[in-house]
Amino acid sequence: MTDGPGDVSMTNNCLLASAAAGETAGIAIEVLRDASGAISLANDVGAVPAQRLHEDLMVLLHSNWAAVSDTHRWARAVAESLPLAKSNLIASASSNQPDVGRRH
């Protein structure tokens, strides 16, 4: 979808917007991490390679707004009529994952 010359909607924008809107509308959002992607970004604030941006966005989405899964696990859940589990902000923020050189 384009909104004008050089203005293209990207997965990293669409997924974030859809998940945030879905939450306020009471819709359970599911994101397939291996069926989506991001592009590298760079601007006056900094730069993020596509792979890191995609991985970080999947963690962010799963922390509050969406159940993030791979396609295989999602298809199995659909076949068994089971919901995908998602995390929440408190559990995600208090996990024992080391902070591996991330900028804050």
C-alpha positions as CSV (number, residue, x, y, z in Angstrom):
1,M,0.0,0.0,0.0
2,T,1.3,3.4,-0.8
3,D,0.2,6.8,0.5
4,G,2.3,8.8,-1.9
5,P,5.6,8.9,-3.8
6,G,8.2,7.0,-1.7
7,D,5.7,6.4,1.1
8,V,5.2,2.7,1.6
9,S,3.6,0.9,4.5
10,M,6.1,-1.6,6.0
11,T,5.6,-4.6,8.2
12,N,7.3,-3.0,11.1
13,N,4.7,-0.2,11.0
14,C,1.7,-2.3,10.1
15,L,2.2,-4.9,12.8
16,L,2.7,-2.4,15.5
17,A,-0.3,-0.3,14.5
18,S,-2.6,-3.4,14.1
19,A,-1.5,-4.9,17.4
20,A,-2.0,-1.6,19.3
21,A,-5.4,-1.0,17.6
22,G,-6.5,-4.6,18.2
23,E,-5.8,-4.3,21.9
24,T,-8.0,-1.3,22.3
25,A,-10.7,-3.0,20.3
26,G,-10.5,-6.1,22.4
27,I,-9.3,-8.2,19.5
28,A,-6.7,-11.0,20.2
29,I,-3.8,-10.4,17.9
30,E,-1.5,-13.2,16.6
31,V,1.7,-12.5,14.8
32,L,3.7,-15.0,12.8
33,R,7.3,-14.1,13.3
34,D,8.6,-16.2,10.4
35,A,6.0,-14.7,8.0
36,S,6.8,-11.1,8.6
37,G,9.8,-8.9,8.5
38,A,11.3,-5.5,9.0
39,I,13.6,-3.2,7.1
40,S,16.8,-1.6,8.3
41,L,16.2,1.9,9.6
42,A,18.6,4.8,10.0
43,N,17.9,8.4,11.0
44,D,19.3,11.2,13.2
45,V,18.6,9.2,16.3
46,G,20.4,6.1,15.3
47,A,20.4,3.0,13.1
48,V,19.0,-0.5,13.5
49,P,19.7,-3.5,11.1
50,A,16.6,-5.2,9.8
51,Q,17.1,-8.5,11.7
52,R,17.7,-6.9,15.1
53,L,14.6,-4.6,14.5
54,H,12.5,-7.6,13.6
55,E,13.6,-9.6,16.7
56,D,13.2,-6.6,19.0
57,L,9.7,-5.9,17.6
58,M,8.6,-9.5,18.1
59,V,9.7,-9.3,21.8
60,L,7.9,-6.0,22.2
61,L,4.7,-7.3,20.6
62,H,4.7,-10.5,22.6
63,S,5.3,-8.6,25.8
64,N,1.9,-7.0,25.7
65,W,0.0,-6.7,22.5
66,A,0.1,-10.0,20.6
67,A,0.8,-13.7,20.8
68,V,3.9,-14.2,18.7
69,S,4.6,-17.6,17.2
70,D,6.2,-19.3,14.2
71,T,4.0,-20.6,11.5
72,H,4.3,-24.3,12.5
73,R,3.3,-23.7,16.1
74,W,0.4,-21.4,15.0
75,A,-0.9,-24.1,12.5
76,R,-0.8,-26.7,15.2
77,A,-2.8,-24.4,17.6
78,V,-5.4,-23.8,14.9
79,A,-5.7,-27.5,14.1
80,E,-6.2,-28.2,17.8
81,S,-8.5,-25.1,18.4
82,L,-6.1,-23.8,21.1
83,P,-5.2,-20.2,21.7
84,L,-1.6,-19.1,21.4
85,A,-0.1,-18.1,24.7
86,K,1.2,-14.5,25.0
87,S,3.3,-12.9,27.7
88,N,2.6,-9.7,29.6
89,L,4.6,-6.6,30.3
90,I,5.3,-7.4,34.0
91,A,6.5,-11.0,33.2
92,S,8.5,-9.8,30.2
93,A,10.2,-7.0,32.2
94,S,11.0,-9.1,35.2
95,S,12.4,-12.1,33.3
96,N,16.0,-13.1,34.1
97,Q,17.3,-12.4,30.7
98,P,20.6,-10.6,30.7
99,D,20.8,-7.2,29.1
100,V,23.3,-7.9,26.3
101,G,24.7,-4.6,25.4
102,R,21.4,-3.0,24.5
103,R,21.1,0.8,24.5
104,H,18.4,2.2,26.7
